[in-house]
Amino acid sequence: MYEIFYTDAPLPKGMSEPNFDGLMPRVERTEGEALNYAMKLLDYGASVWHIKKPEGGVIERSEISAEYNRRNLKWPTESRTRNSA
């Protein structure tokens, strides 16, 4: 199971990351599901700290942010001109 560690409130002054022992992670079955849920959390303004993988690895905050930016890449809109008659 993939464990998503996040906070939905700002950290107190002077803290750079939360006490992970006190957080209740959101659990998802697959890496894809975990990343999709993390993207939703980021959309709602939460801070996703990391995702713990079942085999012991971790998807770090920087990787999650990069994935979020990749998914939300906005292409420049085309400038269209209209001919007036």
N, C-alpha and C positions, 0 to 999 in steps of 0.2 A: 504494500500500500504506500502511496505517496502522501506525505504529510506537508501541508501548506502552513507555514508560520507567518502570521500577519497581525497587524494592529489596525484598528479602525479609528483610533484617536491619536492625537499628537503625543509624542513622548515628553516627559517632564524635561525642563531645562537641564542641560548638562549630561543628558543621556544620549549616546549615539546609536544604541540599539537596545531592544527590550531584554528583560530577563526571560529567556526562552523556557526555563523550567516552569514559569508561571503562566505560559500561554497554552491554550487548548487548540491544537492544530485542526484544520479541516482535512479530512482524509478522502482521497480519491483513488480509484483502482488503477488507472493508467497514467502515464506521463502526459499524454495528450489531454486527458480530462483535468489533470492538475494544472496544466498551463492554461487551459481555457478558463478554469475557475479563477486562477490568479489574474488573468486579463480582466475579468469582470470586477474583481476586487479593486484593481487599479483604476478602472473606469469610474468606480464609485468613490475614489479618493483614499482608499486604504493604502497602507504601506505593506508590501509583501517582502518579507525579510529573506526567506529562502524556502526551497522545497526539498525535503529529505526523501531520498530514494530508498526503496526497500532493500537494495543491495548494499546500502551504507553510504552511497555518494550523496552529494548535495548539488542542487541547482542554485547557484548563488544569485544574489539580488541583481548584480550587474547583468547576468545572462537573462534574467526575467525581464529587466528593463529593456534590454536590446530586443528581445522577442516582442515586447509590447510596442516598441517603436516600429519594428518591422511590420507588424500587423496593421498598425495605424498610419502607415505611410500614405500621405495624401499627394496625389498627382496634381500638378498645376492644371487649373482649368483652362480650357482652350478659349482664346479670345475670339469671339465671333463678331463680325461686322455685318450690319444689315444695310442693304442698298435702299435708300429712300427714293421713291418715285416722284 
